[in-house]
């Protein structure tokens, strides 16, 4: 009987997506429950996997689907990897905005956070997946900014800076100042300046020093970064 219920749920959500009705596919998946969605996430059919991804953010106990979404996001199929990573962002963001369920162990959340950070740090993955994984890691507890600032992709470095809560910890000031001074990409340098000067421009200018201020003065600045030079 249990296998029949699983099969029926997967069939209904897949059929809805075959018709092009994403909302109905998600609804059918949510009605079928997390066990069905989890099973569908590893199905051989791409359509079934996409239906499960659509259903994941509205399924009961959806936080438990984060490891399965991470597996799909880390996979080689771009058409499922990117939406899986973005579904994980939705779930993790919602989780961060409410009290965590009593049955959700802190060590599980920590493991999920580490998994998504590892995806973000892996240059073999699609950049859209990496950025979404970074967003998920931040929602689940944060990431190691200094390590990510050494990533070869400026889009990821910029996203890591923009996601870091403001004001930045004092321990990061020297790292941020070095990024303003030496990062070859102006978008990254500006993002570092925004973070460095967000709360205390005087401390930011002191951390930058003459070389950092000279670099910042040559960059096209937005309002936040310009606070360093006032």
C-alpha positions as CSV (number, residue, x, y, z in Angstrom):
1,X,0.0,0.0,0.0
2,X,2.8,2.4,0.9
3,X,4.5,1.8,-2.4
4,X,1.2,2.4,-4.2
5,X,0.8,5.8,-2.4
6,X,4.3,6.8,-3.3
7,X,3.8,5.8,-7.0
8,X,0.5,7.7,-7.2
9,X,1.9,10.8,-5.7
10,X,4.9,10.8,-8.1
11,X,2.7,10.1,-11.0
12,X,0.3,13.0,-10.3
13,X,3.0,15.6,-9.7
14,X,4.9,14.4,-12.8
15,X,1.7,14.5,-15.0
16,X,1.0,18.0,-13.8
17,X,4.4,19.2,-14.8
18,X,4.1,17.4,-18.2
19,X,1.1,19.6,-18.8
20,X,3.2,22.7,-18.0
21,X,1.3,23.4,-14.7
22,X,4.2,24.0,-12.3
23,X,1.8,25.3,-9.5
24,X,-0.3,22.1,-9.7
25,X,2.8,19.9,-9.7
26,X,4.0,21.7,-6.6
27,X,0.6,21.3,-5.0
28,X,0.4,17.6,-5.8
29,X,3.8,17.1,-4.3
30,X,2.9,18.9,-1.2
31,X,-0.3,16.9,-0.8
32,X,1.6,13.7,-1.3
33,X,4.0,14.6,1.5
34,X,7.8,14.9,2.1
35,X,8.5,11.1,1.7
36,X,7.1,11.3,-1.9
37,X,8.9,14.5,-2.7
38,X,12.2,13.0,-1.3
39,X,11.7,9.9,-3.5
40,X,10.9,12.1,-6.6
41,X,14.1,14.2,-6.1
42,X,16.2,11.1,-7.0
43,X,14.0,9.8,-9.8
44,X,15.5,9.0,-13.1
45,X,13.0,11.3,-14.9
46,X,14.0,14.9,-15.1
47,X,10.4,16.0,-15.2
48,X,9.8,14.1,-11.9
49,X,12.8,15.8,-10.3
50,X,11.7,19.2,-11.5
51,X,8.2,18.6,-10.1
52,X,9.7,17.6,-6.7
53,X,11.9,20.7,-6.7
54,X,8.8,22.9,-7.3
55,X,7.0,21.1,-4.4
56,X,9.9,21.1,-1.9
57,X,9.5,24.7,-0.6
58,X,5.8,24.2,0.2
59,X,6.0,20.6,1.5
60,X,5.6,19.8,5.2
61,X,8.9,19.3,7.1
62,X,10.6,20.8,4.1
63,X,13.8,21.5,6.0
64,X,14.5,17.8,6.0
65,X,14.6,18.0,2.1
66,X,17.7,20.2,2.2
67,X,20.2,17.3,1.9
68,X,18.4,15.9,-1.1
69,X,18.2,19.3,-2.7
70,X,21.9,19.7,-2.1
71,X,22.5,16.4,-3.9
72,X,20.5,17.6,-6.9
73,X,22.2,21.1,-6.9
74,X,25.6,19.5,-6.9
75,X,24.7,17.3,-9.9
76,X,25.7,17.7,-13.5
77,X,22.2,18.5,-14.9
78,X,22.0,22.3,-15.1
79,X,18.3,22.3,-15.7
80,X,17.7,20.6,-12.3
81,X,20.8,21.8,-10.4
82,X,20.0,25.5,-10.5
83,X,16.3,25.3,-9.5
84,X,17.2,22.8,-6.7
85,X,19.7,25.3,-5.3
86,X,17.2,28.1,-5.5
87,X,14.5,25.9,-3.8
88,X,17.1,25.4,-1.0
89,X,17.5,29.1,-0.6
90,X,13.7,29.5,0.0
91,X,13.6,26.8,2.6
92,X,16.7,27.9,4.4
93,X,15.6,31.6,4.4
94,X,12.2,30.7,5.8
95,X,13.9,28.5,8.5
96,X,16.1,31.4,9.5
97,X,13.1,33.7,10.0
98,X,11.3,31.5,12.5
99,X,12.0,29.5,15.6
100,X,13.4,26.2,14.6
101,X,11.2,23.1,15.2
102,X,11.9,21.3,18.4
103,X,12.7,18.1,16.5
104,X,15.3,19.8,14.3
105,X,18.7,19.1,15.7
106,X,21.3,21.8,15.7
107,X,23.9,19.4,14.4
108,X,21.7,18.6,11.4
109,X,21.4,22.3,10.6
110,X,25.2,22.7,11.0
111,X,25.8,19.8,8.7
112,X,23.5,21.2,6.0
113,X,25.2,24.6,6.3
114,X,28.6,23.0,5.8
115,X,27.3,21.0,2.8
116,X,26.0,24.1,1.0
117,X,29.2,26.0,1.8
118,X,31.2,23.2,0.3
119,X,29.1,23.5,-2.9
120,X,29.6,27.2,-3.0
121,X,33.3,26.8,-2.7
122,X,33.6,24.2,-5.4
123,X,34.4,25.9,-8.7
124,X,33.3,22.8,-10.7
125,X,29.7,23.7,-10.0
126,X,27.6,26.1,-12.0
127,X,28.1,29.7,-10.8
128,X,24.3,30.1,-10.3
129,X,24.3,27.0,-8.1
130,X,27.4,28.3,-6.2
131,X,25.8,31.7,-5.5
132,X,22.5,30.1,-4.4
133,X,24.4,27.6,-2.2
134,X,26.2,30.5,-0.6
135,X,22.8,32.2,0.2
136,X,21.6,29.0,1.8
137,X,24.8,28.6,3.9
138,X,24.3,32.2,5.1
139,X,20.7,31.5,6.1
140,X,21.7,28.4,7.9
141,X,24.4,30.0,10.0
142,X,27.1,31.7,7.8
143,X,30.3,30.9,5.9
144,X,34.0,31.6,6.1
145,X,34.4,34.9,4.3
146,X,38.2,35.1,4.1
147,X,38.3,31.7,2.4
148,X,35.7,32.7,-0.1
149,X,37.5,35.9,-0.9
150,X,40.2,33.7,-2.4
151,X,37.7,32.2,-4.9
152,X,38.6,32.8,-8.6
153,X,35.1,33.9,-9.5
154,X,34.4,37.6,-8.8
155,X,30.7,37.1,-8.8
156,X,31.0,34.7,-5.8
157,X,33.4,37.0,-4.0
158,X,31.0,39.9,-4.4
159,X,28.1,37.8,-3.3
160,X,30.0,36.7,-0.2
161,X,30.7,40.3,0.8
162,X,27.2,41.4,0.1
163,X,25.7,38.6,2.3
164,X,28.0,39.3,5.3
165,X,26.0,40.9,8.0
166,X,26.8,44.6,8.8
167,X,28.7,45.8,10.7
168,X,31.4,43.3,9.9
169,X,33.3,41.9,12.9
170,X,36.5,43.9,13.8
171,X,38.5,40.7,13.1
172,X,37.6,41.1,9.4
173,X,38.7,44.7,9.0
174,X,42.2,43.9,7.8
175,X,40.9,41.3,5.3
176,X,38.4,43.7,3.9
177,X,40.9,46.5,3.6
178,X,43.3,44.2,1.8
179,X,40.4,43.2,-0.6
180,X,39.7,46.9,-1.4
181,X,43.4,47.4,-2.0
182,X,44.3,44.4,-4.1
183,X,41.3,42.7,-5.6
184,X,41.5,43.0,-9.4
185,X,37.8,43.3,-9.9
186,X,36.3,46.7,-9.0
187,X,32.9,45.2,-8.0
188,X,34.6,43.1,-5.4
189,X,36.7,46.0,-4.1
190,X,33.6,48.2,-3.8
191,X,31.6,45.5,-2.0
192,X,34.5,45.2,0.5
193,X,34.5,49.0,1.0
194,X,30.7,49.0,1.5
195,X,31.1,46.4,4.2
196,X,34.2,48.0,5.8
197,X,32.6,51.4,6.1
198,X,29.0,50.4,6.7
199,X,28.9,51.1,10.5
200,X,32.0,53.2,11.3
201,X,33.6,55.1,8.3
202,X,36.4,56.4,10.5
203,X,37.5,52.9,11.4
204,X,37.1,51.9,7.8
205,X,39.4,54.7,6.6
206,X,41.9,53.8,9.2
207,X,41.9,50.2,8.2
208,X,42.3,51.1,4.5
209,X,45.4,53.3,5.0
210,X,46.8,55.5,2.3
211,X,47.1,52.8,-0.4
212,X,43.5,51.6,0.2
213,X,42.1,55.1,0.1
214,X,44.0,55.8,-3.2
215,X,42.5,52.6,-4.8
216,X,39.0,53.4,-3.6
217,X,39.3,57.0,-4.9
218,X,39.9,55.6,-8.4
219,X,36.8,53.3,-8.4
220,X,33.3,54.4,-9.4
221,X,31.7,54.5,-6.0
222,X,28.1,54.1,-4.7
223,X,26.8,56.0,-1.7
224,X,27.9,53.4,0.9
225,X,31.4,53.1,-0.4
226,X,31.8,56.8,-0.7
227,X,31.4,57.1,3.1
228,X,35.0,56.0,3.4
229,X,36.2,59.1,1.7
230,X,34.2,61.7,3.5
